[in-house]
Amino acid sequence: MKYRDHTLSVQERTAHLLGLMTLEEKVGQLVQGFGWQAYEYKEGALTLSETFKEQVREGGIGSLYGTLRADPWTGVTLATGLSPREGAVAVNKIQAYVLEHSRLGIPLLIGEECSHGHMAIGATVFPVPLLLGSTWNTELYREMCRAVALETRAQGGAVTYSPVLDVVRDPRWGRTEECFGEDPYLVGEFAVASVEGLQGEALDAETAVGATLKHFVAYGSSEGGRNAGPVSMGRRELLETDLYPFRKAVEAGAASIMPAYNEIDGIPCTVNRELLHDMLRGEWGFDGLVITDCGAIDMLAAGHDTADGGEEAAVQAVTAGIDMEMSGVMFGRHLAAAVRGGRLDEAVIDKAAARVLALKFRLGLFERPYADSDAAERVIGSSEHAELARTVAAEGIVLLKNSGVLPLDKNAGTIAVIGPNADAGYNQLGDYTSPQPPAKVATVLRGICGKLAAEPERVKYAPGCRIKDDSEEGFEYALETAAQADTVVLVLGGSSARDFGEDSIDLRTGASKVTDSRLSDMDCGEGIDRWSLHLSGVQLQLMKAIQALGKPVIVVYINGRPVAEPWIVEQADAILEAWYPGQEGGHAIADILFGDVNPSGRLTLSVPKDVGQLPVHYRGKRSRGKRYLESDSQPQYPFGFGLSYTEFAYSGLQVEPATLPVGGTAEVSVEVENIGSRSGAEVVQLYVTDQVSQVTRPAKELKGFAKIRLEPGEKRRVRFTVGPEQLQYIGLDYRYVVEPGQFKLGIGRHVNDTLDIQLTVTEE
């Protein structure tokens, strides 16, 4: 069999195998079923389902989704799920059946969710992407992606449905937590790091998985911040903003891409041939796999209503450029019949099947289809990865306010840890998380207790309230607890936790209690969009009651979108924004509270004073107006903002040369000095303003950043290159252009605090 000869090129092997396949076998390669439905696991025994076996024998499946996924949607729990070793064994059993019982022995493509760690039992749960972006540390993120790839491939997962490259425009959107931020340049830098980290140096390595870029495109710009809502956006903004990170990731070699659910200007992304064929494959030269999101083809016939029934929807999608359908319902049911009925050319199926097969060859699945169960047991959830998760969390937590109460003294004082997120493990993990044993997740309470382990009596705890519930029954106990303390750490925010069947909390004692009625605290995550950015439930009332005691109050936000509570900004003595910090988040927060780690996270989203300011992202046009009747248009906290326990000074800004021709490059640099008493890290940010242009431009655009660490008294010159990549924009003809004229270059600690210098660009 020529296609089994690994010395031949991927193109030769693909062409030979495709020529041997029947129409049904080709269509089968375009079908991705739900992996957790392929087997049953009872009392330690794993058996394959008869439905799966029949589908394999008929050649009707090329991929499985979420084979190792565990969460309330799949119904897989800690009790019924697979350990790391068992997961690898299960994948091997599935692959063996496919190889032994299908005519051509084509291995399955196993696709898994890995937004912030492999969504499987036992895997390391890293912080969500919103915190990852807040690190402004692409090298650290690349290292994290290598760890995620290692854990996933060890169990047999070969492709991951990440990274999420959506540029957030309305933070009321529930999936804000899955994104890196509001700026396309920053998202693009993390996109490249993600592809390089996940895919490594070679896709067929035992430590690599294929990256799937999603959601293509403009998913973060939906109408009203409602998930999968329509997008109304001009072509220029689409090219410059939302498409930019995808283009950078494609250039980095991404293996796969997933169209978004939404429509743009009336065309659903799933059938947008201009995007999927003309631009993605034509202009960008992308030769990888295009896979739908789950149920996206169904939406064409019931939601978007661009197709009259399932067959028409399937034909529209595959003709537009879709290669594989996640869930497989429409493709598996209709495509072969459409070809035989003359409604679809088989050559379209051939192209799609060839791309699926090519990716399998590139991943080395024909040579190494099986997982390594020993490696899975060894590397998944390892102590090294847990330590990495703690480091990442600490680098992304943002200090928003500090009146001098931080860092706390480990040797003196009693601390009351209060709030609905103080000891709620799932609430700090974010959406797309597998079930976790309670001991695995370090909550804020656990983190603080760990710091004061020798004197446990110095830590008091009360939940106070729930996230969403309006009950104040826990206030009395919380106030009694706070009254006994010198300092209050009040842990508020949101929750993206699905119903994992956990016991409830007795608000009057803080203890767990078993109850038949559970209240969902989920106010964020996929499909959970809000019309407000205020704290849910009675959390603000709890803060007001605690603050009235006259104790120093440190607010820690654990959440998946910005919180707009100006009263807390005014009254809290310190505020930490921790986003969803992952399984080691409580330790990382405690590290910062007690000064073992100097905070270095910086915001990648502008935090509004009120939802009425939206959109409040920093890349607005100069013509957007100055103020509202009630307030100005400036956010509560600007893009790039974040405090430190030390202080940095900027000086000596210079650009060489100050005049350059179109196409030339200059070096802009600044001296940064740590003038405080602690070592720390500063995020040095470069912004560019095109002062006169034929097309209106944002007032400022991020075009470079560097995270540097300085000891007290240490000074370093930070340098950036400025050239066509930093100065260009989409011109009148919808192509990139650098216009001669004046540019303002700004370097500083955030978008509203920069030193500025002029750069002149002349004709060639």
Salt bridges, closest charged atoms under 4 A:
GLU24 OE2 - ARG340 NH2 2.58
GLU25 OE1 - ARG103 NH2 2.82
GLU50 OE2 - LYS53 NZ 3.54
ASP71 OD2 - ARG69 NH2 2.83
GLU112 OE1 - HIS118 NE2 2.97
GLU113 OE1 - LYS214 NZ 3.44
GLU139 OE2 - ARG142 NH1 2.61
GLU151 OE2 - HIS385 ND1 2.62
ASP166 OD2 - HIS215 ND1 2.79
ASP170 OD2 - ARG172 NH2 2.61
GLU178 OE2 - ARG175 NE 2.68
ASP183 OD1 - ARG619 NE 3.84
GLU196 OE1 - ARG142 NH2 2.84
GLU223 OE2 - ARG226 NH2 3.38
GLU240 OE1 - ARG697 NH1 2.90
GLU251 OE2 - ARG247 NH1 3.09
GLU263 OE1 - HIS304 ND1 3.87
ASP278 OD1 - HIS277 ND1 3.04
ASP293 OD2 - HIS215 NE2 3.87
GLU311 OE2 - ARG343 NE 2.15
ASP323 OD2 - ARG281 NH2 2.77
ASP323 OD1 - ARG355 NH1 2.92
GLU346 OE2 - LYS26 NZ 2.88
ASP350 OD1 - LYS26 NZ 2.85
GLU367 OE2 - ARG13 NH2 2.57
ASP374 OD1 - ARG85 NH2 2.48
GLU377 OE1 - ARG85 NH2 3.01
GLU395 OE1 - LYS707 NZ 2.87
GLU395 OE2 - ARG709 NH2 2.26
ASP431 OD2 - ARG498 NH2 2.73
GLU455 OE1 - ARG458 NH1 2.97
ASP469 OD2 - ARG466 NH1 3.27
GLU473 OE2 - ARG466 NH1 4.00
ASP506 OD1 - ARG508 NE 3.42
GLU526 OE2 - ARG175 NH1 3.10
GLU565 OE2 - HIS534 ND1 3.52
ASP591 OD2 - ARG390 NE 2.92
ASP591 OD1 - LYS451 NZ 2.57
ASP596 OD1 - LYS410 NZ 2.79
ASP596 OD2 - LYS451 NZ 2.60
ASP610 OD1 - HIS534 NE2 3.97
ASP632 OD1 - LYS609 NZ 2.90
GLU667 OE1 - ARG719 NH1 3.00
GLU671 OE1 - LYS715 NZ 3.66
GLU671 OE2 - ARG717 NH2 3.92
GLU682 OE1 - ARG602 NH2 2.95
GLU701 OE2 - ARG619 NH2 2.80
GLU701 OE1 - ARG697 NH2 3.22
GLU714 OE2 - ARG716 NH2 3.39
GLU725 OE2 - LYS248 NZ 3.82
ASP753 OD2 - ARG749 NH1 3.06
